[in-house]
């Protein structure tokens, strides 16, 4: 959500910032802009819509200067117009901002009473106006920013430049990520290491509350109290990555296709292939002493946690509380000191999940992060992490990160079962063997993608789609519905199949499509019974199962897709793939913006 880049460079920076902003497109945005210092004077170009629009503006009205800041904006306060696009500027200063200033209305009223004229509808403009007022009162740029930061409530990451100060840039973070890139007589500022990748692999991640004063040859970091602090310089691998769809039409298609490889990489990290047993990194806790486990996450990651609840409770006999992170901390749940809280996030920057993590830590819990970005805020704040090794995921709708999250959680549940003596060595080898087969089984399914493409076309005339599953497949029904909503904009809902008769069956008629997830497990007969109740009311059913019978596995099915037969333990990972592909191909037929669907952002870094 929003992206920031800043450069104190040795050559014209506008083209470099445009390239860096393209690397931040995955975060989601609806306008963009760049400001530079030309002979000490602030100059800006902004445009609504995609970066190609900004590129066109820059082609006709180029920006010179070796100092600049750039931004991709995801609208919160104010419509996505050119006027509301960042950078915002006032006399003497320009600012880019990711986040939400919660007290901006009070600050705006105060500034207006002092004679400030506002040009935009945004919360960000209060920042630039406050700094400008402090400069007008005679403060230095550093002191002006320091005074302004003390007045701001909310979450933010900031990049700031000043008229006449060609060797100065200030950054600050509270609740939103920000990183400093170290170059040779150059300095960089970015929302993450991906933005800085073209310039350097030496990165310093600012801690919560930090602000930084940059020149081309120096970095001075201060904590929220203004005290000088040292933060480590890390060598990041993000520089090796360049966004490329390869032979695929969309990043989402590429990332679905990468799942056999990345799940294999993830398994390689957490399984002893020779012994066929789970091997985990050293963790500062032991499952044997736990009475409960707490899991928090948002969106797709929450559904991964919900599937893990079944694994932990069934295999490890460990009770699990799972919450949507945006609700968890407001529930003020009592947590046992010394217990374990697991947080799940692809980006590792999800604001609600990060807040939930900090709540758990305050309650004396051990914390474990399952993240795809090892340099992220969640990764740094947790007692321990288990990375997912999915590689960069650019498509907003999570696919390979989700199945890698499931893979890590399955391994973690098996380790918990072993610690708690609820599983035999033979049973562990059996379930590990099932996990090791998953990459090949997904590859087998992908060879039949055209069947799912044909089925997906039959969903596009539906106004409502229901996804049904039971047991551990219920979370996959929820995930399937979310994927279809996210990228095709078709209304969809996931239900536990046994809940149909408690209300949702009233919605069923001939215009409703129903996707049924029904492997031949212990709940198969019950799921088919629920499916037949739907069929009797005229709905058209797509059956995802592992054994296709000539009679259609129950009346009313008009399409079926065969998923490889597997141990029920790994079915959530396998059945995630066909629901991803159904959503993807439906969206292709609908002509939507698949990699950057409307109103959504890849990394939700504000509450």
C-alpha positions as CSV (number, residue, x, y, z in Angstrom):
1,X,0.0,0.0,0.0
2,X,1.8,3.1,-1.3
3,X,5.4,3.1,-2.2
4,X,8.3,5.5,-1.4
5,X,11.6,6.0,-3.1
6,X,14.2,8.7,-2.5
7,X,17.6,9.3,-4.0
8,X,20.6,11.5,-3.2
9,X,22.4,10.7,-6.4
10,X,25.2,11.6,-8.7
11,X,23.1,11.7,-11.9
12,X,19.6,12.8,-12.9
13,X,17.3,10.8,-10.6
14,X,13.8,11.1,-12.2
15,X,14.4,8.1,-14.6
16,X,15.9,6.1,-11.8
17,X,13.0,6.8,-9.4
18,X,10.5,5.8,-12.1
19,X,12.2,2.4,-12.5
20,X,12.2,2.0,-8.7
21,X,8.5,2.9,-8.5
22,X,7.8,0.1,-11.0
23,X,9.3,-2.3,-8.6
24,X,6.8,-1.1,-6.0
25,X,3.7,-1.5,-8.2
26,X,2.9,-4.8,-6.4
27,X,2.0,-2.8,-3.3
28,X,-1.1,-1.4,-5.1
29,X,-1.6,2.3,-6.1
30,X,-3.8,4.6,-8.1
31,X,-1.6,7.6,-8.7
32,X,2.1,8.5,-8.8
33,X,4.5,11.4,-8.7
34,X,8.1,12.5,-8.5
35,X,9.7,15.7,-7.0
36,X,13.3,16.8,-7.6
37,X,15.5,19.7,-6.8
38,X,16.5,21.7,-10.0
39,X,19.2,24.2,-9.0
40,X,17.8,24.0,-5.5
41,X,14.2,24.7,-6.5
42,X,11.5,22.1,-5.9
43,X,9.9,20.8,-9.1
44,X,7.1,18.1,-9.3
45,X,5.3,16.0,-11.8
46,X,2.3,13.8,-10.8
47,X,-0.4,11.8,-12.6
48,X,-3.4,9.7,-11.7
49,X,-3.6,6.1,-12.7
50,X,-0.7,3.8,-13.7
51,X,3.0,4.7,-13.9
52,X,2.7,4.8,-17.7
53,X,0.7,8.1,-17.2
54,X,3.5,9.6,-15.1
55,X,6.1,8.4,-17.7
56,X,4.2,10.2,-20.4
57,X,4.1,13.4,-18.3
58,X,7.8,13.2,-17.7
59,X,8.5,12.6,-21.4
60,X,6.8,15.9,-22.2
61,X,8.0,17.8,-19.1
62,X,11.2,16.2,-17.8
63,X,12.6,16.8,-14.3
64,X,16.3,17.5,-13.9
65,X,18.2,17.2,-10.6
66,X,20.2,14.7,-8.7
67,X,18.0,14.8,-5.5
68,X,14.5,13.6,-5.5
69,X,11.6,11.6,-4.0
70,X,8.9,9.5,-5.6
71,X,5.7,7.9,-4.6
72,X,2.9,5.5,-5.7
73,X,-0.3,6.4,-3.8
74,X,-3.1,4.1,-2.7
75,X,-5.9,6.5,-1.9
76,X,-7.1,6.7,1.7
77,X,-8.1,10.4,2.3
78,X,-9.1,12.1,-0.9
79,X,-9.8,10.7,-4.4
80,X,-7.0,9.4,-6.6
81,X,-6.6,12.6,-8.6
82,X,-3.4,14.4,-9.8
83,X,-4.0,17.1,-7.1
84,X,-4.1,14.5,-4.3
85,X,-1.1,12.6,-5.7
86,X,2.2,12.8,-3.9
87,X,4.7,14.3,-3.5
88,X,2.9,17.1,-1.6
89,X,4.7,20.4,-1.4
90,X,4.5,23.7,0.5
91,X,7.0,26.6,0.7
92,X,10.4,25.1,1.2
93,X,9.5,21.4,1.5
94,X,8.2,18.3,-0.4
95,X,6.9,15.1,1.3
96,X,5.9,11.6,0.3
97,X,3.9,9.6,2.8
98,X,2.7,6.0,3.3
99,X,0.2,5.6,6.1
100,X,-2.6,7.4,7.8
101,X,-2.4,10.5,10.1
102,X,-5.2,9.8,12.5
103,X,-5.2,13.4,14.0
104,X,-5.0,15.2,10.7
105,X,-8.4,16.9,11.1
106,X,-7.4,18.6,14.3
107,X,-4.0,19.6,12.9
108,X,-5.6,20.9,9.7
109,X,-8.0,23.1,11.7
110,X,-5.1,24.5,13.7
111,X,-3.1,25.2,10.6
112,X,-6.1,26.8,8.8
113,X,-6.7,29.1,11.8
114,X,-3.0,30.1,11.5
115,X,-3.6,31.1,7.9
116,X,-2.5,28.0,5.9
117,X,-4.3,27.4,2.7
118,X,-4.8,23.7,1.8
119,X,-4.8,22.5,-1.8
120,X,-5.7,18.8,-1.3
121,X,-8.1,16.5,0.5
122,X,-5.4,14.4,1.9
123,X,-4.1,13.8,5.5
124,X,-0.6,14.1,4.2
125,X,-0.8,17.8,3.4
126,X,-0.8,18.6,7.1
127,X,2.7,17.1,7.4
128,X,4.1,19.3,4.7
129,X,2.3,22.4,5.9
130,X,3.5,21.9,9.5
131,X,7.1,21.5,8.4
132,X,6.8,24.6,6.2
133,X,5.5,26.6,9.2
134,X,8.3,25.4,11.4
135,X,10.8,26.4,8.7
136,X,9.2,29.8,8.4
137,X,9.6,30.2,12.2
138,X,13.4,29.9,11.7
139,X,14.0,26.2,12.5
140,X,16.5,24.2,10.5
141,X,15.1,21.4,8.3
142,X,16.1,18.8,10.9
143,X,14.5,20.6,13.8
144,X,11.4,21.4,11.7
145,X,10.9,17.7,11.0
146,X,11.7,16.7,14.6
147,X,9.0,19.2,15.9
148,X,6.5,17.9,13.4
149,X,6.9,14.2,14.1
150,X,6.1,14.8,17.7
151,X,2.6,16.1,16.7
152,X,1.6,13.2,14.4
153,X,-0.6,10.4,15.6
154,X,-1.0,7.4,13.4
155,X,1.1,5.2,11.1
156,X,3.5,6.6,8.6
157,X,6.6,6.3,6.5
158,X,8.0,9.6,5.2
159,X,10.5,10.9,2.7
160,X,11.3,14.6,2.8
161,X,13.4,17.0,0.8
162,X,13.9,20.8,1.1
163,X,14.5,23.7,-1.2
164,X,18.1,24.7,-1.4
165,X,19.3,21.5,0.4
166,X,20.6,19.4,-2.4
167,X,22.6,17.2,0.0
168,X,19.8,16.4,2.5
169,X,16.9,14.0,2.8
170,X,15.0,13.0,5.9
171,X,13.0,9.8,6.4
172,X,10.8,8.6,9.3
173,X,8.8,5.6,10.1
174,X,6.1,4.7,12.6
175,X,4.0,1.6,11.8
176,X,5.0,1.5,8.1
177,X,8.3,0.1,6.8
178,X,11.1,2.2,5.5
179,X,14.7,1.3,4.6
180,X,17.9,3.2,3.8
181,X,20.2,2.1,1.0
182,X,23.9,2.8,1.2
183,X,25.7,3.6,-2.1
184,X,29.1,5.1,-3.1
185,X,28.7,8.8,-2.4
186,X,25.0,8.2,-2.8
187,X,22.1,7.4,-0.4
188,X,18.7,6.0,-1.0
189,X,15.4,5.7,0.8
190,X,12.7,3.1,0.0
191,X,9.6,1.3,1.3
192,X,11.5,-2.0,1.0
193,X,14.6,-3.6,-0.3
194,X,12.9,-4.3,-3.7
195,X,12.7,-0.6,-4.4
196,X,16.4,-0.2,-3.6
197,X,17.5,-3.3,-5.6
198,X,18.7,-1.4,-8.7
199,X,21.0,0.8,-6.6
200,X,22.5,-1.2,-3.7
201,X,22.4,-4.4,-1.7
202,X,23.5,-2.7,1.5
203,X,20.4,-1.8,3.4
204,X,19.5,-0.5,6.9
205,X,15.9,-1.1,8.1
206,X,14.6,1.6,10.4
207,X,13.1,0.4,13.6
208,X,9.7,1.5,14.9
209,X,9.7,5.2,15.7
210,X,13.1,5.9,14.0
211,X,13.8,8.9,11.8
212,X,16.9,9.4,9.7
213,X,18.9,12.3,8.3
214,X,20.7,11.5,5.1
215,X,23.5,13.1,3.1
216,X,25.3,11.5,0.2
217,X,28.1,10.4,2.6
218,X,26.4,10.1,6.0
219,X,23.5,8.4,7.8
220,X,22.3,9.7,11.2
221,X,19.5,7.7,12.8
222,X,17.5,8.9,15.8
223,X,14.9,7.0,17.8
224,X,11.4,8.5,18.6
225,X,12.8,10.4,21.5
226,X,15.4,12.1,19.3
227,X,18.4,10.1,20.7
228,X,21.1,9.0,18.2
229,X,21.0,5.2,17.6
230,X,22.8,2.7,15.5
231,X,21.0,0.2,13.2
232,X,22.8,-2.6,11.4
233,X,23.6,-2.6,7.7
234,X,22.4,-5.8,6.1
235,X,23.2,-7.3,2.8
236,X,19.9,-8.1,1.1
237,X,19.3,-10.6,-1.7
238,X,16.5,-8.4,-3.1
239,X,19.0,-7.0,-5.6
240,X,19.0,-10.3,-7.4
241,X,15.3,-10.0,-8.2
242,X,13.8,-8.3,-11.3
243,X,10.1,-8.5,-11.9
244,X,9.5,-10.6,-15.0
245,X,6.4,-12.5,-16.1
246,X,8.5,-14.8,-18.3
247,X,6.3,-16.6,-20.8
248,X,3.2,-16.0,-18.7
249,X,0.5,-13.5,-19.4
250,X,0.2,-12.4,-15.8
251,X,2.3,-12.5,-12.7
252,X,-0.5,-14.5,-11.0
253,X,-0.2,-17.2,-13.7
254,X,3.6,-17.3,-13.3
255,X,3.3,-17.6,-9.5
256,X,0.7,-20.4,-9.7
257,X,3.0,-22.3,-12.1
258,X,6.0,-21.8,-9.7
259,X,4.3,-23.7,-6.9
260,X,5.8,-27.1,-7.4
261,X,9.3,-25.5,-7.3
262,X,8.8,-23.2,-4.3
263,X,6.9,-25.8,-2.3
264,X,9.9,-28.1,-3.0
265,X,12.3,-25.4,-1.8
266,X,10.3,-24.9,1.3
267,X,10.1,-28.6,2.1
268,X,13.9,-28.8,1.5
269,X,14.3,-26.3,4.4
270,X,12.1,-28.1,6.9
271,X,12.4,-31.9,6.1
272,X,15.2,-34.3,6.4
273,X,14.8,-36.0,3.1
274,X,16.8,-39.1,4.1
275,X,15.1,-39.7,7.4
276,X,11.7,-38.5,6.2
277,X,11.2,-36.5,9.3
278,X,10.7,-32.8,10.1
279,X,13.8,-30.7,10.9
280,X,13.2,-27.2,12.3
281,X,15.5,-24.4,13.2
282,X,16.3,-23.9,16.8
283,X,13.2,-22.4,18.4
284,X,13.1,-20.7,21.8
285,X,10.1,-22.8,23.0
286,X,9.0,-26.4,23.2
287,X,5.5,-27.6,22.1
288,X,5.4,-30.2,24.9
289,X,4.9,-27.5,27.5
290,X,2.1,-25.6,25.7
291,X,-1.5,-25.8,26.7
292,X,-2.8,-23.6,23.8
293,X,-1.5,-22.1,20.6
294,X,-2.6,-18.6,19.3
295,X,-2.6,-17.9,15.5
296,X,-3.3,-14.5,14.0
297,X,-3.3,-13.3,10.4
298,X,-5.3,-11.5,7.7
299,X,-6.9,-12.5,4.5
300,X,-5.4,-15.5,2.7
301,X,-2.8,-15.9,5.5
302,X,-5.7,-16.2,7.9
303,X,-7.1,-19.1,5.9
304,X,-3.7,-20.8,6.0
305,X,-3.9,-20.5,9.8
306,X,-7.4,-21.9,9.9
307,X,-6.3,-25.0,8.0
308,X,-3.4,-25.3,10.5
309,X,-5.8,-25.3,13.4
310,X,-7.1,-28.7,12.1
311,X,-3.5,-30.0,11.8
312,X,-2.4,-28.9,15.3
313,X,-5.6,-30.1,17.0
314,X,-5.9,-33.4,15.1
315,X,-2.3,-34.5,14.8
316,X,-0.6,-32.7,17.7
317,X,-3.6,-32.6,20.0
318,X,-2.8,-29.0,20.8
319,X,-5.9,-26.6,21.1
320,X,-5.7,-23.6,18.8
321,X,-7.2,-20.1,19.1
322,X,-7.2,-18.3,15.7
323,X,-8.3,-14.8,15.1
324,X,-8.4,-12.3,12.2
325,X,-5.6,-10.0,13.2
326,X,-7.7,-6.8,12.8
327,X,-10.0,-8.1,15.5
328,X,-7.6,-9.9,17.8
329,X,-6.0,-7.1,19.8
330,X,-9.4,-5.3,20.3
331,X,-10.8,-8.5,21.8
332,X,-8.1,-8.1,24.5
333,X,-7.7,-11.9,24.8
334,X,-6.0,-13.1,27.9
335,X,-2.8,-15.0,26.9
336,X,-0.8,-17.2,29.2
337,X,2.7,-16.0,29.8
338,X,5.2,-18.3,28.2
339,X,2.7,-19.5,25.6
340,X,3.2,-19.4,21.9
341,X,1.7,-17.0,19.3
342,X,2.1,-17.6,15.6
343,X,1.6,-14.7,13.1
344,X,1.4,-15.3,9.4
345,X,2.1,-12.7,6.7
346,X,3.4,-12.9,3.2
347,X,4.9,-9.4,3.2
348,X,5.8,-9.4,6.9
349,X,4.5,-5.8,7.0
350,X,0.8,-6.3,7.4
351,X,-0.2,-3.6,9.9
352,X,-2.9,-5.5,11.8
353,X,-0.8,-8.6,12.1
354,X,2.2,-6.6,13.3
355,X,0.0,-4.9,15.9
356,X,-1.3,-8.4,17.0
357,X,2.3,-9.6,17.3
358,X,3.2,-6.7,19.5
359,X,0.1,-7.4,21.7
360,X,1.2,-11.0,22.1
361,X,4.7,-10.0,23.0
362,X,3.4,-7.6,25.6
363,X,1.5,-10.5,27.1
364,X,4.7,-12.4,27.6
365,X,4.1,-14.9,24.8
366,X,6.8,-16.5,22.7
367,X,6.3,-15.3,19.1
368,X,6.9,-17.1,15.8
369,X,6.5,-15.5,12.4
370,X,5.8,-17.3,9.2
371,X,6.8,-14.8,6.5
372,X,8.0,-14.6,3.0
373,X,10.2,-11.6,3.5
374,X,13.0,-12.2,5.9
375,X,14.0,-8.6,6.3
376,X,10.4,-7.5,7.1
377,X,9.1,-5.8,10.3
378,X,7.4,-9.0,11.5
379,X,10.5,-11.1,10.9
380,X,12.6,-8.7,12.9
381,X,10.1,-8.3,15.8
382,X,9.4,-12.1,16.3
383,X,11.4,-14.3,18.7
384,X,11.8,-16.7,15.8
385,X,10.8,-17.0,12.2
386,X,10.1,-19.8,9.7
387,X,10.4,-18.3,6.2
388,X,8.2,-19.7,3.4
389,X,10.8,-19.5,0.5
390,X,8.1,-18.6,-2.0
391,X,10.3,-16.0,-3.6
392,X,8.9,-12.5,-4.5
393,X,5.2,-12.6,-5.1
394,X,4.0,-9.7,-7.3
395,X,0.4,-10.5,-8.0
396,X,-1.9,-9.0,-5.4
397,X,-3.9,-12.2,-5.0
398,X,-1.6,-14.5,-3.0
399,X,-1.1,-18.0,-4.5
400,X,2.4,-19.5,-4.1
401,X,2.9,-17.7,-0.8
402,X,-0.4,-19.3,0.5
403,X,0.6,-22.9,-0.4
404,X,4.1,-22.3,1.1
405,X,2.5,-21.0,4.3
406,X,0.4,-24.2,4.4
407,X,3.6,-26.2,3.8
408,X,5.4,-24.6,6.7
409,X,2.5,-24.9,9.0
410,X,2.1,-28.6,8.2
411,X,5.8,-29.1,9.1
412,X,5.3,-27.1,12.2
413,X,2.3,-29.2,13.3
414,X,4.3,-32.4,12.7
415,X,7.1,-31.1,14.9
416,X,4.6,-30.2,17.6
417,X,3.1,-33.7,17.4
418,X,6.6,-35.2,17.8
419,X,7.4,-32.9,20.8
420,X,4.1,-33.9,22.4
421,X,4.4,-37.6,21.7
422,X,1.1,-37.7,19.9
423,X,2.6,-39.2,16.7
424,X,4.7,-42.3,16.1
425,X,7.9,-42.1,14.1
426,X,6.2,-44.3,11.5
427,X,3.2,-42.0,11.2
428,X,5.6,-39.0,10.9
429,X,7.4,-40.7,8.0
430,X,4.0,-41.4,6.4
431,X,2.9,-37.8,6.5
432,X,6.3,-36.4,5.5
433,X,6.2,-38.8,2.5
434,X,2.8,-37.3,1.6
435,X,4.2,-33.8,1.8
436,X,7.2,-34.7,-0.4
437,X,4.8,-35.9,-3.1
438,X,2.9,-32.6,-3.2
439,X,5.2,-30.7,-5.7
440,X,4.9,-33.5,-8.3
441,X,1.1,-33.8,-7.7
442,X,0.7,-30.1,-8.3
443,X,2.8,-30.3,-11.4
444,X,0.5,-33.1,-12.6
445,X,-2.6,-30.9,-12.0
446,X,-1.0,-28.0,-13.9
447,X,-0.8,-30.1,-17.0
448,X,-4.6,-30.3,-17.0
449,X,-5.0,-26.5,-16.6
450,X,-7.1,-26.3,-19.8
451,X,-9.8,-28.4,-18.1
452,X,-10.1,-25.8,-15.4
453,X,-10.0,-23.0,-18.0
454,X,-13.0,-24.5,-19.7
455,X,-14.9,-24.9,-16.4
456,X,-14.0,-21.3,-15.4
457,X,-15.6,-19.9,-18.5
458,X,-18.9,-21.3,-17.2
459,X,-18.6,-19.3,-14.0
460,X,-18.5,-16.0,-15.7
461,X,-22.2,-15.6,-16.2
462,X,-22.9,-16.2,-12.5
463,X,-23.8,-13.4,-10.1
464,X,-23.2,-15.7,-7.1
465,X,-20.8,-18.5,-6.5
466,X,-20.7,-20.7,-3.4
467,X,-17.6,-22.7,-2.4
468,X,-18.4,-25.7,0.0
469,X,-16.0,-27.8,2.0
470,X,-16.0,-29.8,5.2
471,X,-13.3,-30.3,7.8
472,X,-9.8,-29.2,6.9
473,X,-11.1,-28.4,3.4
474,X,-13.5,-25.7,4.7
475,X,-10.6,-23.1,4.8
476,X,-9.9,-23.9,1.2
477,X,-13.5,-23.1,0.3
478,X,-13.1,-19.8,2.0
479,X,-9.9,-19.1,0.1
480,X,-11.4,-20.1,-3.2
481,X,-14.3,-17.7,-2.7
482,X,-11.8,-14.9,-1.7
483,X,-9.7,-15.5,-4.8
484,X,-12.7,-15.3,-7.1
485,X,-13.9,-12.1,-5.5
486,X,-10.5,-10.5,-5.5
487,X,-9.7,-10.8,-9.2
488,X,-12.9,-11.5,-11.2
489,X,-15.2,-9.3,-9.0
490,X,-17.8,-12.1,-9.1
491,X,-19.6,-12.3,-5.7
492,X,-18.6,-15.5,-4.0
493,X,-18.8,-17.0,-0.5
494,X,-17.2,-19.9,1.2
495,X,-19.3,-22.1,3.6
496,X,-18.8,-25.1,5.7
497,X,-21.0,-27.6,3.8
498,X,-22.9,-28.7,6.9
499,X,-24.0,-25.1,7.5
500,X,-26.0,-24.8,4.3
501,X,-29.3,-25.9,5.9
502,X,-28.8,-23.3,8.6
503,X,-29.5,-20.4,6.2
504,X,-27.5,-20.2,3.0
505,X,-29.5,-22.8,1.2
506,X,-32.2,-20.1,0.8
507,X,-30.0,-18.5,-1.8
508,X,-29.8,-21.6,-4.0
509,X,-31.5,-21.5,-7.4
510,X,-30.6,-22.3,-11.0
511,X,-28.4,-19.2,-11.4
512,X,-26.1,-20.0,-8.6
513,X,-22.8,-21.9,-9.2
514,X,-21.5,-24.1,-6.5
515,X,-17.9,-25.3,-6.2
516,X,-17.7,-28.4,-4.0
517,X,-14.4,-29.5,-2.5
518,X,-14.8,-33.2,-1.8
519,X,-11.8,-35.5,-1.6
520,X,-12.5,-39.1,-0.6
521,X,-11.8,-38.6,3.1
522,X,-13.7,-39.4,6.3
523,X,-16.2,-36.6,5.5
524,X,-16.7,-37.4,1.8
525,X,-20.2,-39.0,2.2
526,X,-21.4,-36.1,4.3
527,X,-20.1,-33.5,1.8
528,X,-21.8,-35.4,-1.1
529,X,-25.1,-35.4,0.8
530,X,-24.8,-31.6,1.2
531,X,-24.0,-31.3,-2.5
532,X,-27.2,-33.3,-3.4
533,X,-29.3,-30.9,-1.3
534,X,-27.9,-28.1,-3.4
535,X,-28.5,-30.0,-6.6
536,X,-32.1,-30.7,-5.8
537,X,-32.6,-26.9,-5.8
538,X,-31.3,-26.4,-9.3
539,X,-27.8,-25.1,-8.7
540,X,-25.0,-26.0,-11.1
541,X,-22.2,-27.8,-9.4
542,X,-18.5,-28.0,-10.0
543,X,-17.0,-31.0,-8.1
544,X,-13.4,-31.0,-7.2
545,X,-12.5,-34.5,-6.1
546,X,-9.9,-37.2,-6.3
547,X,-12.0,-40.0,-7.8
548,X,-14.2,-39.4,-10.8
549,X,-17.0,-41.9,-11.1
550,X,-19.1,-42.4,-14.2
551,X,-22.3,-41.3,-12.4
552,X,-20.8,-38.0,-11.5
553,X,-20.3,-38.6,-7.8
554,X,-23.8,-37.4,-7.0
555,X,-26.6,-35.8,-8.9
556,X,-26.5,-32.3,-10.3
557,X,-22.8,-32.0,-11.1
558,X,-22.3,-30.4,-14.5
559,X,-18.5,-30.2,-14.3
560,X,-15.8,-32.2,-12.4
561,X,-12.0,-31.9,-12.0
562,X,-9.8,-34.6,-10.7
563,X,-7.3,-33.7,-8.0
564,X,-4.5,-36.3,-7.4
565,X,-5.3,-38.9,-4.7
566,X,-3.3,-38.1,-1.6
567,X,-3.1,-38.5,2.1
568,X,-5.9,-36.4,3.6
569,X,-3.2,-34.5,5.6
570,X,-2.0,-32.7,2.5
571,X,-5.3,-32.1,0.7
572,X,-5.5,-28.4,1.7
573,X,-2.3,-27.7,-0.3
574,X,-3.4,-29.6,-3.3
575,X,-7.0,-28.3,-3.5
576,X,-5.7,-24.7,-3.2
577,X,-4.4,-25.0,-6.7
578,X,-7.6,-25.7,-8.7
579,X,-9.5,-22.9,-6.9
580,X,-6.7,-20.5,-7.7
581,X,-6.8,-21.5,-11.4
582,X,-10.6,-21.3,-11.5
583,X,-10.4,-17.7,-10.2
584,X,-7.6,-16.8,-12.5
585,X,-9.2,-18.0,-15.7
586,X,-12.6,-16.6,-14.8
587,X,-10.8,-13.2,-14.3
588,X,-9.1,-13.6,-17.7
589,X,-12.5,-14.2,-19.4
590,X,-13.9,-11.2,-17.5
591,X,-11.0,-8.9,-18.6
592,X,-10.1,-7.6,-15.2
593,X,-6.8,-6.3,-14.0
594,X,-5.6,-9.6,-12.5
595,X,-2.2,-8.6,-11.0
596,X,-3.5,-5.3,-9.6
597,X,-7.2,-5.7,-9.0
598,X,-9.2,-2.6,-8.2
599,X,-9.2,-1.2,-4.6
600,X,-6.7,-3.8,-3.4
601,X,-3.0,-3.6,-2.3
602,X,-0.5,-6.3,-2.0
603,X,0.8,-5.2,1.4
604,X,-1.7,-3.6,3.7
605,X,0.6,-1.5,5.9
606,X,-2.0,0.7,7.5
607,X,-5.0,-0.3,9.7
